[in-house]
Amino acid sequence: MNNTFILLHGAWHTNWCWQYVIPLLEKEGVRVLAPNLPGHGDHPLPIAKVNLETYVDFVVDLIKQQPGLVTLVGHSMAGIILSQVANIIPEHIKQLVYVTAFVVDDNHALVDAAKNFSAEGVSAHFIVDVANNSIALKKTNTIKELFYNCCSADDAQKAYSLLQAEPYQPFHDLLNLSVAHYGKVKKCYIECLQDVSILPFDQRQMYTGRIAKISAIDADHSPMLSAPVQLTHAILNSLET
């Protein structure tokens, strides 16, 4: 039976962030794809041309190329991509796995969810350039702490050094979700208890009443780096009925 997982990185990151998780999943017989989203890493599209639809079209096309159903795993910002993709091609998706990720309602945007957070997190450190569709982060030790507070010093420094500018528009684009499509796709949320970027309270505010299957791990906002074994187990266990 086919067992394909697609891992989607979050904002300001690229697919390097999954480097520890990929071999752990593959060891369990899982076929893993971890693409760079448009505007990130080696993907050729400039961030000036990226919106939520760009992300969604890219992931939909990738999923349609795979044999059988796909488990779609998304970290942080990528939660909005998971939701919108599932609304378009629910028949291609085995399950959605949100990793301390944004869960946003129909006709709402990522920024709408973020406005309700109890702590401002990284938003206080934005360098916004709307004209060029860009949000960069001020490179401070606070950013390192918000993203990587449970990571090793080496992993935190490397990750921090690799952060890139992020497309602005996807944060503001509205999702279009329906019970008939998105609503019928199985979902799991992996809560990270040491996350100081999206606090556990704010994670719960997003998933409560929307996702019933919850798993919690003792990790920061970057569990793929700080707790790859625990994250891998949580992802695999999410598939158990």
N, C-alpha and C positions, 0 to 999 in steps of 0.2 A: 504494500500500500504506500502511495506517495506521501511524503512527510516534508513539505517545504515550508520553511520559515523565512519571512522577509523582515529584516530589522531596519527600522527607520530612526535615524539620529534626530536629536533635537536642535533647537536654535543655536547659532554661533559655532556649532560643531560640524564635523564631517564623519564619514564612516569609520575612521580610525578608532572612535570611542568604543567600538564593539570588539576590539582586537582580542580581549581575553575571553569573551563569551562565545565567539564563533567556534573555536576548537572544542570547547566544552560541549556545545550542542552537537557538533559533528561527531564527537566521540560516542554520543548516544544514538547515532544513526540518522541524524537530522540533516537534511539538505538546507544550507543556509545561504541567503543572499543578503548583502548589506550595502545597498547602493548609496552613492552620494546624491542627495536631492539636487534638483536644478538650482544653480547659483552657488553651489557648495563644492569645495574641493576641486577635483579634476573635471567636474561637469562643465561643459563649455558655455552654457547659457549665463550671461551676466546677470547679477542680481537686479539690475535696473528693469529687467523684463519679467521678473518673477512675481506671481500672485498665487493665491491659494489654488486656483484652477490649474495653474502650471504644475504645481506639486501633484495634484490629484490625477491629472491626465498622465503624468509620468508613471505614477504608481499603478494606475489602472492598466496601462499598456504593459508594464512589467508583469503584473499578475496574470494577465491574459496569455502571456507566453509560457506560463508554467503548466505542467501536467497536473491535473487534479486540483483539489482545494488547497488554499494557502492559509497559514497562520500569520497574521500581520501584527508585528510587535512595534510599538511606537513609544519613544521617550519624550517626555515634556511637551514641547510645541507640537510634535508629531501626532499627538492625540487628535488634533483637529483634522489631520490628514486621514487617520484611521476612520474616523466617523464618516467623513464625506465619501471616501472610497467605498465603504461598506454600503452606503446608501445607493451608490451607482451600480455596483456589481455584487450584491449580497450572495448570489448563487456561486460565486467563486471563492468565498471566504469560509474557512473552517471556524476561526475564532479571532477576535480582536484581543490583544493584550496591551493594556495601557500601563506604562511604567512611570510612576509619579508624573502622570501626563494630564494634559488639559482635556476635560470632558465638557463640551459646550453644547448648549441646547439649540434646537432649530431656530433659525432667524437671529442668531447671536454670533458674535465674533470672539476670538480669543481675548481681546482687550476687555470685553464685557465681563468675562469670568475673572480676569485679573483685577478688575476694579473692586471686586468684592473680597479680595484677600485681606487677611488680618495683618499681614506684614508686606511691605512694598517690594522686598526681595531685590532682584536685579534692576527693576524699573527705575530706581533712583540713580542708576549708573549708565543710563542710555545716552548715546550721542546720536540724535535723530537728524537725518538729512532726507526730508520728504521728497525734495526735487530729484534726488538720485535713488529713491526707494531703498534707503539704507538705514539700519540701526546698528551702530557699533557699540561696544562696551568700553567704558573707561577702564584702562588696565590698572587695577589697584589690587592690593592684597584682600580687600573686602570681596571682590569678585571671586578670587581663589577660594576664600572661605565659604562663600555662598554655594559654589558648585562642588567643591572637592574637600569638604571638612573632614571626611573619614578616609580619604585616600592617602597613600604613602606620599611622602614629600616629593619623591621623584615623579610619580604619576601626576600629582597635582601641578608641579611645575611644567611638565611636558604638555599637559592638557591646556593649561593656562596660556602657554606660548603659542599654541595652535589655534586659539580662538580667532574667528574671522567675523567680518561684518555680515549682517543678516538682512534679507529682504524685509522691507517695512510693510508692504501691502498685505501679506497673508495674515498679519496680526489683526487686521481690520475688516477682512472679507467675511461676509455672513455665511453661515452654514445653512444648507438646505437639506433637512432630514425629515424622514417620515417613518411612522410606526410600521407601515407595510413593507419597508425596505430595510433601513437601518435597524429598526426595532426588532426584526426577527433574527439578527445575527448574534451569535453567542459572544459574550464579553467577559473579560476578567480585568480587575484593577490590581496592580501590585503597588501597595502603599510603602513608602520609605520613611521609617520612623525617625531618622536622624536628619531628614531634609530640612535645611534652613533657608532654601530658596523658595520652595513651595511647602509651607509648613504642613505637617500631618492634618491639622485642623482644616486647612484649606483644601487638601486633597479630599478629605471626607465630605466637605461641603459640595465638591464637584461630583463625586461618585454616588453619594447617598440618594436613593430613589431612582437612580439611572442605571447602575450596575450592581448586580446582586452578589456576584462571585468576587470576593476580596481575599487577597493574600498580603501579608505584611512581612517585611524584612527589615533587619536592623542595619540600615544603610543611609547614606546621604543622597543628594540629588543625582549623583553619578554612580549608581550601584554597579554598572557595567565595568567600572574601574575599581571601586572600593570593595565590592562584594560580588565578584563574578560568579562564584560557585553558588552562593545563595540565590542570586538572580536567576541563574540557569535552572536551578531546581524549581524555583517558583514559576518560571515560564513553562517548564515541562509539566509540572503538577497542575497547572491551570487547564491542561487538556483532559485531565481525568474527569469522568462523568460522575 
